[in-house]
Amino acid sequence: MMETNKTQVTQFVLTGLTDRSGMQAPLFLVFLVIYLTTMVGNLGLIFLTWKDPHLHTPMYLFLASLALADACSSSSVTPKMLMNFLSNNHMISLVKCITQFYIFASSATTECFLLVVMAYDRYAAICNPLLYPVVMSNRLCTWLISVSYAIGFLHPVIHVGLLFRLTFCRSNIIPHFYCEILSLYTISCTDPSLNALVIFIFAACIQAFTFTAIMVSYTRVLFAILRKKSEKGRSRAFSTCSAHLLSVSLFYGTLFFMYVRPGSGPDQYQDKMYSLFYTVIIPLLNPFIYSLRNKEVLGALRKVIKK
């Protein structure tokens, strides 16, 4: 489990959620059900959007893109966690560890910018309904999704590049259930201060920019809704926006406490809970938050079931 000071570590051990042997099988079953439900929910939403012509609108294309990011985020972490529940071998290579972090970080960054795009879409639809088809054209919609994913793919490259300046020789034990980057810093023989500073700056800037943009959009949407004369129109707009805001609150709340709050990192159990929430629980909840009160999605689902 430990390496000598002169030997560089190339294999790591993930401690997992708990070291209690009696909890491994029950946790495996719980997270297996969660993962399968997550995949069915997110991939099902993507399938419905592709299958039903009525869902070929910007809002549902953005939802399908968000569902893809959530599916990737969950798949980067949960399968390895499930394997570790049933195995005594919790080893993961350095390359696989970095790959796991990269896929998760890409998905999380992409989700940040997709949530901004979705907020702008609701602003355009509710505040300028007559101009909406012109403002949110298919070309712009495709461009916004592409830019969100491009930023998501490029952002973690900075942190992965900086990881290669670190050496790991003291211990190969990662006190986490996946290769979380802050946990890697704690076992580095090289001073990770630069890495920690860069991740703090980027996390703070991305979260501040995207969260502010979302709040500005939804504030203007709220005032537009309050000016609506139609009770039905207000109810439908509130229903859509409340689902979006719930998802935003859950996602940004956990990311903030994990990467931006002062003193983040010393409480391993607390950090595991935050990580569990944004890697496993949020991807599970999102498709249901957006779909359960959405008549168009439920209607498309009924059509598929009937066929």
C-alpha contacts under 8 A as a table, 3 or more apart, distances in Angstrom:
res1	aa1	res2	aa2	distance
1	M	13	V	7.38
1	M	171	S	7.36
1	M	172	N	6.53
1	M	173	I	6.80
2	M	170	R	7.13
2	M	171	S	5.03
2	M	172	N	6.03
2	M	173	I	7.48
3	E	7	T	6.38
3	E	8	Q	7.64
3	E	9	V	6.77
3	E	169	C	6.21
3	E	170	R	6.12
3	E	171	S	5.68
3	E	172	N	6.76
4	T	7	T	5.46
4	T	169	C	6.60
4	T	170	R	6.56
5	N	8	Q	7.69
5	N	169	C	5.31
5	N	170	R	5.54
6	K	169	C	6.76
7	T	169	C	5.77
8	Q	167	T	6.74
8	Q	168	F	5.66
8	Q	169	C	4.67
9	V	12	F	7.31
9	V	167	T	7.77
9	V	168	F	5.27
9	V	169	C	5.36
9	V	171	S	7.57
9	V	172	N	6.25
10	T	93	S	5.97
10	T	94	L	5.25
10	T	168	F	7.93
11	Q	91	M	6.36
11	Q	92	I	5.68
11	Q	93	S	4.41
11	Q	94	L	5.75
11	Q	172	N	6.63
12	F	91	M	5.42
12	F	92	I	5.23
12	F	93	S	6.10
12	F	94	L	6.94
12	F	172	N	4.59
12	F	173	I	5.78
12	F	174	I	6.63
13	V	90	H	5.30
13	V	91	M	4.56
13	V	92	I	6.30
13	V	172	N	5.96
13	V	173	I	4.75
13	V	174	I	5.83
14	L	90	H	5.52
14	L	91	M	6.56
14	L	92	I	7.42
14	L	173	I	6.25
14	L	174	I	5.06
14	L	175	P	6.30
14	L	176	H	5.83
14	L	177	F	5.69
14	L	178	Y	6.53
14	L	179	C	7.70
15	T	18	T	7.19
15	T	19	D	7.04
15	T	90	H	7.27
15	T	173	I	6.98
15	T	174	I	6.27
15	T	175	P	5.24
15	T	176	H	5.59
15	T	177	F	6.14
16	G	19	D	7.09
16	G	81	M	7.16
16	G	84	N	7.40
16	G	85	F	8.00
16	G	175	P	7.23
16	G	176	H	5.39
16	G	177	F	3.84
16	G	178	Y	7.38
17	L	176	H	6.78
17	L	177	F	5.62
17	L	272	K	7.25
18	T	23	M	7.64
18	T	24	Q	7.98
20	R	23	M	5.60
20	R	24	Q	7.02
21	S	24	Q	5.55
22	G	25	A	7.02
22	G	26	P	7.95
23	M	26	P	5.58
23	M	27	L	5.98
24	Q	27	L	5.24
24	Q	28	F	6.04
24	Q	85	F	5.02
24	Q	86	L	6.83
25	A	28	F	5.01
25	A	29	L	6.42
25	A	85	F	6.66
25	A	86	L	6.93
26	P	29	L	5.25
26	P	30	V	6.26
27	L	30	V	5.04
27	L	31	F	6.05
27	L	85	F	7.27
28	F	31	F	5.38
28	F	32	L	5.87
28	F	82	L	5.72
28	F	85	F	5.73
28	F	86	L	7.35
29	L	32	L	5.06
29	L	33	V	6.24
30	V	33	V	5.40
30	V	34	I	6.30
31	F	34	I	4.78
31	F	35	Y	5.91
31	F	78	T	7.62
31	F	82	L	7.12
32	L	35	Y	5.13
32	L	36	L	6.12
32	L	82	L	6.98
33	V	36	L	5.26
33	V	37	T	6.02
34	I	37	T	5.16
34	I	38	T	6.01
34	I	280	V	7.81
34	I	284	L	6.86
35	Y	38	T	4.96
35	Y	39	M	6.20
35	Y	74	S	7.33
35	Y	78	T	6.86
35	Y	280	V	7.64
35	Y	284	L	7.54
36	L	39	M	5.17
36	L	40	V	6.11
37	T	40	V	5.10
37	T	41	G	5.92
37	T	284	L	6.87
38	T	41	G	5.17
38	T	42	N	6.05
38	T	71	A	7.12
38	T	74	S	7.78
38	T	283	P	6.31
38	T	284	L	4.45
38	T	285	L	7.79
39	M	42	N	5.34
39	M	43	L	5.64
39	M	44	G	7.69
39	M	71	A	6.15
40	V	43	L	5.44
40	V	44	G	5.37
41	G	44	G	5.14
41	G	45	L	6.15
41	G	284	L	7.37
41	G	287	P	5.64
41	G	288	F	7.16
42	N	45	L	5.16
42	N	46	I	6.40
42	N	64	A	7.77
42	N	67	A	4.80
42	N	68	L	6.74
42	N	70	D	7.17
42	N	71	A	6.20
42	N	283	P	7.88
42	N	284	L	7.99
42	N	287	P	5.73
43	L	46	I	5.00
43	L	47	F	6.11
43	L	67	A	6.99
43	L	68	L	7.21
43	L	71	A	7.37
44	G	47	F	4.99
44	G	48	L	6.10
45	L	48	L	5.17
45	L	49	T	6.17
45	L	63	L	7.95
45	L	64	A	6.24
45	L	67	A	7.00
45	L	287	P	6.89
45	L	297	V	7.99
46	I	49	T	5.21
46	I	50	W	6.27
46	I	64	A	4.79
46	I	65	S	7.75
46	I	67	A	6.77
46	I	68	L	7.38
47	F	50	W	5.12
47	F	51	K	5.94
48	L	51	K	5.01
48	L	52	D	5.84
48	L	55	L	7.70
48	L	297	V	7.41
48	L	300	A	6.43
48	L	301	L	6.86
49	T	52	D	5.75
49	T	53	P	7.63
49	T	55	L	5.22
49	T	56	H	6.47
49	T	60	Y	6.43
49	T	61	L	6.99
49	T	64	A	6.68
50	W	53	P	7.44
50	W	55	L	7.60
50	W	56	H	7.30
52	D	55	L	5.60
52	D	56	H	7.18
52	D	300	A	6.22
53	P	56	H	5.26
54	H	57	T	7.35
54	H	296	E	7.69
55	L	60	Y	5.78
55	L	61	L	7.72
55	L	296	E	7.32
55	L	297	V	7.66
56	H	60	Y	6.62
56	H	61	L	6.68
57	T	60	Y	5.62
57	T	61	L	6.20
58	P	61	L	5.05
58	P	62	F	6.11
58	P	121	D	7.48
58	P	136	M	7.09
58	P	138	N	7.24
58	P	141	C	6.14
59	M	62	F	5.25
59	M	63	L	6.27
59	M	118	M	6.84
59	M	121	D	6.75
59	M	122	R	7.85
60	Y	63	L	4.76
60	Y	64	A	6.01
61	L	64	A	5.06
61	L	65	S	6.18
62	F	65	S	5.00
62	F	66	L	6.16
62	F	114	L	6.98
62	F	117	V	7.66
62	F	118	M	6.42
62	F	145	I	7.14
63	L	66	L	5.00
63	L	67	A	6.10
63	L	118	M	7.95
63	L	290	Y	7.99
64	A	67	A	4.93
64	A	68	L	6.28
65	S	68	L	5.11
65	S	69	A	6.42
65	S	114	L	7.72
65	S	145	I	7.23
66	L	69	A	5.09
66	L	70	D	6.20
66	L	111	E	6.21
66	L	114	L	6.53
66	L	115	L	7.97
67	A	70	D	5.02
67	A	71	A	6.11
67	A	283	P	7.76
67	A	286	N	7.66
67	A	287	P	6.79
68	L	71	A	5.07
68	L	72	C	6.24
69	A	72	C	5.16
69	A	73	S	6.09
69	A	107	S	5.02
69	A	108	A	7.44
69	A	110	T	6.87
69	A	111	E	6.36
70	D	73	S	4.98
70	D	74	S	6.15
70	D	107	S	6.92
70	D	111	E	7.75
70	D	282	I	7.92
70	D	283	P	4.77
71	A	74	S	5.34
71	A	75	S	6.03
71	A	283	P	6.74
72	C	75	S	5.05
72	C	76	S	6.05
72	C	103	I	7.19
72	C	104	F	7.24
72	C	107	S	6.37
73	S	76	S	5.37
73	S	77	V	7.01
73	S	103	I	6.90
73	S	104	F	4.97
73	S	107	S	5.40
73	S	108	A	6.97
73	S	279	T	6.19
73	S	280	V	7.98
73	S	283	P	7.37
74	S	77	V	5.62
74	S	78	T	5.77
74	S	104	F	7.90
74	S	279	T	5.67
74	S	280	V	5.58
74	S	283	P	6.42
75	S	78	T	5.62
75	S	79	P	6.23
76	S	79	P	7.25
76	S	80	K	7.91
76	S	100	Q	5.62
76	S	101	F	7.87
76	S	103	I	6.10
76	S	104	F	5.84
77	V	80	K	5.96
77	V	81	M	6.41
77	V	100	Q	6.99
77	V	104	F	7.54
77	V	178	Y	6.22
77	V	279	T	7.01
77	V	280	V	7.95
78	T	81	M	4.96
78	T	82	L	6.07
78	T	280	V	7.15
79	P	82	L	5.09
79	P	83	M	6.31
80	K	83	M	5.09
80	K	84	N	6.27
80	K	178	Y	7.81
81	M	84	N	5.15
81	M	85	F	6.42
81	M	177	F	6.33
81	M	178	Y	7.20
82	L	85	F	5.23
82	L	86	L	6.98
83	M	86	L	5.57
83	M	87	S	6.20
84	N	87	S	4.98
84	N	88	N	6.91
84	N	89	N	6.93
84	N	90	H	5.57
85	F	88	N	8.00
87	S	90	H	6.96
92	I	96	K	6.35
92	I	97	C	6.25
93	S	96	K	5.22
93	S	97	C	5.96
94	L	97	C	4.94
94	L	98	I	6.17
95	V	98	I	5.28
95	V	99	T	6.10
96	K	99	T	4.91
96	K	100	Q	6.01
97	C	100	Q	5.19
97	C	101	F	6.39
97	C	178	Y	7.94
97	C	179	C	5.48
98	I	101	F	5.13
98	I	102	Y	6.07
98	I	160	V	6.93
98	I	179	C	7.27
99	T	102	Y	5.02
99	T	103	I	6.21
100	Q	103	I	5.41
100	Q	104	F	6.29
100	Q	178	Y	7.79
100	Q	179	C	6.61
101	F	104	F	5.25
101	F	105	A	5.94
101	F	179	C	5.90
101	F	180	E	6.46
101	F	181	I	6.97
102	Y	105	A	5.16
102	Y	106	S	5.94
102	Y	156	P	5.88
102	Y	157	V	7.52
102	Y	160	V	7.15
103	I	106	S	5.18
103	I	107	S	6.21
104	F	107	S	5.17
104	F	108	A	6.15
104	F	279	T	7.88
105	A	108	A	5.09
105	A	109	T	6.04
105	A	152	G	7.49
105	A	156	P	5.93
106	S	109	T	5.29
106	S	110	T	6.04
106	S	149	Y	7.89
106	S	152	G	4.43
106	S	153	F	5.09
106	S	154	L	7.66
106	S	155	H	7.09
106	S	156	P	6.15
107	S	110	T	5.10
107	S	111	E	6.11
107	S	152	G	6.39
108	A	111	E	5.08
108	A	112	C	6.41
108	A	152	G	7.40
109	T	112	C	5.15
109	T	113	F	6.70
109	T	151	I	7.26
109	T	152	G	4.76
109	T	155	H	7.40
110	T	113	F	5.42
110	T	114	L	6.10
110	T	148	S	5.28
110	T	149	Y	5.23
110	T	150	A	7.92
110	T	151	I	6.72
110	T	152	G	4.34
110	T	153	F	7.73
111	E	114	L	4.95
111	E	115	L	6.06
111	E	148	S	7.80
112	C	115	L	5.41
112	C	116	V	6.70
112	C	206	I	7.83
112	C	207	Q	7.41
112	C	210	T	6.47
113	F	116	V	5.02
113	F	117	V	6.31
113	F	148	S	5.35
113	F	210	T	6.50
114	L	117	V	4.92
114	L	118	M	6.09
114	L	145	I	6.99
114	L	148	S	6.02
115	L	118	M	5.03
115	L	119	A	6.16
115	L	210	T	7.92
115	L	214	I	7.31
115	L	248	V	7.17
116	V	119	A	5.07
116	V	120	Y	6.25
116	V	210	T	5.92
116	V	211	F	7.59
116	V	213	A	6.39
116	V	214	I	5.33
117	V	120	Y	5.11
117	V	121	D	6.11
117	V	144	L	6.88
117	V	145	I	7.94
118	M	121	D	4.92
118	M	122	R	6.32
119	A	122	R	5.23
119	A	123	Y	6.22
119	A	214	I	5.56
119	A	217	S	5.89
119	A	218	Y	6.58
119	A	244	H	7.81
120	Y	123	Y	4.91
120	Y	124	A	6.12
120	Y	214	I	7.48
120	Y	217	S	6.01
121	D	124	A	5.17
121	D	125	A	6.09
121	D	136	M	7.24
122	R	125	A	5.00
122	R	126	I	5.94
122	R	217	S	7.94
122	R	218	Y	7.92
122	R	221	V	7.35
122	R	241	C	7.54
123	Y	126	I	5.44
123	Y	127	C	5.53
123	Y	128	N	7.51
123	Y	217	S	5.72
123	Y	218	Y	6.84
123	Y	220	R	7.09
123	Y	221	V	5.48
124	A	127	C	5.52
124	A	128	N	5.22
124	A	129	P	6.72
124	A	131	L	7.87
124	A	132	Y	5.74
124	A	135	V	7.29
124	A	136	M	7.53
125	A	128	N	5.73
125	A	129	P	4.84
125	A	132	Y	5.40
126	I	129	P	5.54
126	I	221	V	6.47
126	I	224	A	6.91
126	I	225	I	7.43
126	I	237	A	7.48
127	C	220	R	7.66
127	C	221	V	6.34
127	C	224	A	5.83
128	N	131	L	5.49
128	N	132	Y	5.91
129	P	132	Y	5.00
129	P	133	P	7.99
130	L	133	P	7.38
131	L	134	V	5.42
131	L	135	V	5.96
132	Y	135	V	5.01
132	Y	136	M	5.69
133	P	136	M	5.51
133	P	137	S	5.96
134	V	137	S	5.57
136	M	140	L	6.08
136	M	141	C	6.24
137	S	140	L	5.25
137	S	141	C	6.08
138	N	141	C	4.96
138	N	142	T	6.11
139	R	142	T	5.26
139	R	143	W	6.17
140	L	143	W	4.94
140	L	144	L	6.06
141	C	144	L	5.26
141	C	145	I	6.36
142	T	145	I	5.28
142	T	146	S	6.10
143	W	146	S	5.06
143	W	147	V	6.08
144	L	147	V	5.21
144	L	148	S	6.18
145	I	148	S	5.17
145	I	149	Y	6.36
146	S	149	Y	5.26
146	S	150	A	6.01
147	V	150	A	4.91
147	V	151	I	6.10
148	S	151	I	5.39
148	S	152	G	6.19
149	Y	152	G	4.82
149	Y	153	F	6.12
150	A	153	F	5.17
150	A	154	L	6.17
151	I	154	L	5.13
151	I	155	H	5.83
152	G	155	H	5.65
152	G	156	P	7.28
153	F	156	P	6.62
153	F	157	V	7.38
154	L	157	V	5.44
154	L	158	I	7.54
155	H	158	I	6.00
155	H	159	H	7.65
156	P	159	H	5.23
156	P	160	V	6.09
157	V	160	V	5.03
157	V	161	G	5.90
158	I	161	G	5.20
158	I	162	L	6.33
159	H	162	L	5.05
159	H	163	L	6.17
159	H	195	N	7.15
159	H	198	V	7.79
159	H	199	I	7.00
160	V	163	L	5.01
160	V	164	F	6.93
161	G	164	F	5.65
161	G	165	R	7.62
162	L	165	R	5.54
162	L	166	L	7.46
162	L	195	N	6.29
163	L	166	L	5.48
163	L	195	N	7.41
164	F	167	T	7.54
165	R	190	T	7.82
166	L	188	S	6.32
166	L	189	C	7.11
166	L	190	T	5.22
166	L	191	D	7.56
166	L	192	P	7.08
167	T	188	S	5.81
167	T	189	C	5.55
167	T	190	T	5.67
168	F	171	S	6.97
168	F	172	N	7.26
168	F	187	I	6.49
168	F	188	S	4.76
168	F	189	C	5.39
168	F	190	T	7.54
169	C	172	N	7.42
169	C	188	S	7.11
169	C	189	C	6.00
170	R	187	I	6.67
170	R	188	S	7.26
170	R	189	C	6.37
171	S	187	I	6.08
172	N	187	I	7.25
173	I	187	I	7.60
174	I	179	C	7.32
174	I	183	S	6.21
174	I	184	L	6.59
174	I	187	I	7.38
175	P	183	S	6.60
175	P	268	Q	7.30
176	H	179	C	7.03
176	H	180	E	7.04
176	H	183	S	7.01
176	H	268	Q	7.78
176	H	272	K	6.61
177	F	272	K	7.60
179	C	183	S	7.29
179	C	184	L	7.07
180	E	183	S	5.50
180	E	184	L	6.61
181	I	184	L	5.08
181	I	185	Y	6.56
182	L	185	Y	5.16
182	L	186	T	6.78
182	L	196	A	7.59
182	L	265	G	7.12
183	S	186	T	5.28
183	S	187	I	7.12
184	L	187	I	5.62
184	L	188	S	6.52
185	Y	188	S	5.24
185	Y	192	P	5.82
185	Y	196	A	7.81
188	S	191	D	7.07
188	S	192	P	7.03
191	D	194	L	7.68
192	P	195	N	5.18
192	P	196	A	6.12
193	S	196	A	5.09
193	S	197	L	6.05
194	L	197	L	5.10
194	L	198	V	6.16
195	N	198	V	5.22
195	N	199	I	6.21
196	A	199	I	5.25
196	A	200	F	6.07
197	L	200	F	5.11
197	L	201	I	6.14
198	V	201	I	5.15
198	V	202	F	6.14
199	I	202	F	5.23
199	I	203	A	5.82
199	I	259	Y	7.91
200	F	203	A	5.16
200	F	204	A	5.88
200	F	259	Y	6.47
200	F	260	V	6.14
201	I	204	A	5.22
201	I	205	C	6.00
202	F	205	C	5.14
202	F	206	I	5.91
203	A	206	I	5.33
203	A	207	Q	5.90
203	A	259	Y	6.63
203	A	260	V	6.70
204	A	207	Q	5.28
204	A	208	A	5.77
204	A	259	Y	7.94
204	A	260	V	5.96
205	C	208	A	5.13
205	C	209	F	5.93
206	I	209	F	5.30
206	I	210	T	5.97
207	Q	210	T	5.33
207	Q	211	F	5.64
207	Q	252	Y	7.39
207	Q	256	F	7.77
208	A	211	F	5.34
208	A	212	T	5.88
209	F	212	T	5.33
209	F	213	A	6.18
210	T	213	A	5.12
210	T	214	I	6.16
211	F	214	I	5.07
211	F	215	M	6.13
211	F	252	Y	7.67
212	T	215	M	5.12
212	T	216	V	6.08
213	A	216	V	5.23
213	A	217	S	6.20
214	I	217	S	5.20
214	I	218	Y	6.19
215	M	218	Y	5.18
215	M	219	T	5.89
216	V	219	T	5.17
216	V	220	R	6.34
217	S	220	R	5.38
217	S	221	V	6.19
218	Y	221	V	4.69
218	Y	222	L	5.94
218	Y	241	C	7.62
219	T	222	L	5.06
219	T	223	F	6.49
220	R	223	F	5.28
220	R	224	A	6.24
221	V	224	A	4.99
221	V	225	I	6.11
222	L	225	I	5.10
222	L	226	L	6.28
223	F	226	L	5.15
223	F	227	R	6.42
224	A	227	R	5.23
224	A	228	K	6.62
225	I	228	K	5.25
225	I	233	G	7.99
225	I	234	R	5.58
225	I	237	A	6.83
225	I	238	F	7.47
226	L	234	R	7.20
228	K	231	E	7.58
228	K	233	G	7.04
228	K	234	R	6.26
229	K	233	G	7.88
229	K	234	R	7.82
230	S	233	G	5.12
230	S	234	R	6.29
231	E	234	R	5.15
231	E	235	S	6.13
232	K	235	S	5.10
232	K	236	R	6.18
233	G	236	R	5.29
233	G	237	A	6.14
234	R	237	A	5.21
234	R	238	F	6.01
235	S	238	F	5.20
235	S	239	S	6.10
236	R	239	S	5.10
236	R	240	T	6.33
237	A	240	T	5.30
237	A	241	C	6.13
238	F	241	C	5.21
238	F	242	S	5.75
239	S	242	S	5.35
239	S	243	A	6.47
239	S	293	R	7.45
240	T	243	A	5.49
240	T	244	H	6.59
240	T	290	Y	7.78
240	T	294	N	7.71
241	C	244	H	5.03
241	C	245	L	6.10
242	S	245	L	5.06
242	S	246	L	6.08
243	A	246	L	5.22
243	A	247	S	6.41
243	A	289	I	5.80
243	A	290	Y	5.84
244	H	247	S	5.28
244	H	248	V	6.23
244	H	290	Y	7.21
245	L	248	V	4.91
245	L	249	S	6.02
246	L	249	S	5.18
246	L	250	L	6.30
246	L	289	I	7.88
247	S	250	L	5.34
247	S	251	F	6.15
247	S	282	I	7.82
247	S	286	N	6.48
247	S	289	I	7.27
248	V	251	F	5.25
248	V	252	Y	5.94
249	S	252	Y	5.50
249	S	253	G	5.63
250	L	253	G	5.34
250	L	254	T	6.42
250	L	282	I	7.22
251	F	254	T	5.75
251	F	255	L	6.36
251	F	278	Y	6.40
251	F	282	I	6.89
252	Y	255	L	5.08
252	Y	256	F	5.86
253	G	256	F	5.31
253	G	257	F	6.41
254	T	257	F	5.28
254	T	258	M	6.15
254	T	274	Y	5.66
254	T	275	S	7.66
254	T	277	F	7.10
254	T	278	Y	6.46
255	L	258	M	5.10
255	L	259	Y	5.97
255	L	260	V	7.49
255	L	274	Y	7.74
255	L	278	Y	7.31
256	F	259	Y	5.56
256	F	260	V	4.96
256	F	261	R	6.06
257	F	260	V	6.10
257	F	261	R	5.17
257	F	264	S	7.04
257	F	274	Y	7.50
258	M	261	R	6.80
258	M	264	S	6.04
258	M	265	G	7.33
258	M	271	D	6.52
258	M	274	Y	6.46
258	M	275	S	7.45
259	Y	264	S	6.41
260	V	264	S	7.10
261	R	264	S	5.72
263	G	266	P	7.04
264	S	267	D	7.96
265	G	268	Q	6.66
265	G	271	D	6.40
267	D	270	Q	5.39
267	D	271	D	6.17
268	Q	271	D	5.12
268	Q	272	K	6.09
269	Y	272	K	5.11
269	Y	273	M	6.41
270	Q	273	M	5.16
270	Q	274	Y	6.39
271	D	274	Y	5.06
271	D	275	S	6.05
272	K	275	S	5.01
272	K	276	L	5.93
273	M	276	L	5.00
273	M	277	F	6.20
274	Y	277	F	5.17
274	Y	278	Y	6.60
275	S	278	Y	5.47
275	S	279	T	5.90
276	L	279	T	5.32
276	L	280	V	5.48
276	L	281	I	6.67
277	F	280	V	5.68
277	F	281	I	4.75
277	F	282	I	6.07
278	Y	281	I	6.06
278	Y	282	I	5.27
278	Y	283	P	7.35
279	T	282	I	6.75
279	T	283	P	6.91
280	V	283	P	5.81
280	V	284	L	6.46
281	I	284	L	5.06
281	I	285	L	6.22
282	I	285	L	5.04
282	I	286	N	5.94
283	P	286	N	5.55
283	P	287	P	7.52
284	L	287	P	6.94
284	L	288	F	7.71
285	L	288	F	5.46
285	L	289	I	5.97
286	N	289	I	5.03
286	N	290	Y	6.20
287	P	290	Y	5.36
287	P	291	S	5.89
288	F	291	S	4.98
288	F	292	L	5.40
289	I	292	L	6.23
289	I	293	R	7.67
290	Y	293	R	7.00
290	Y	294	N	6.73
291	S	294	N	4.92
291	S	295	K	7.92
291	S	297	V	5.96
291	S	298	L	6.93
292	L	298	L	7.14
294	N	297	V	5.57
294	N	298	L	6.25
295	K	298	L	5.09
295	K	299	G	5.84
296	E	299	G	5.05
296	E	300	A	6.20
297	V	300	A	5.09
297	V	301	L	6.18
298	L	301	L	4.99
298	L	302	R	6.24
299	G	302	R	5.14
299	G	303	K	6.38
300	A	303	K	5.16
300	A	304	V	6.41
301	L	304	V	5.20
301	L	305	I	6.24
302	R	305	I	5.07
302	R	306	K	6.11
303	K	306	K	5.19
303	K	307	K	6.28
304	V	307	K	5.21
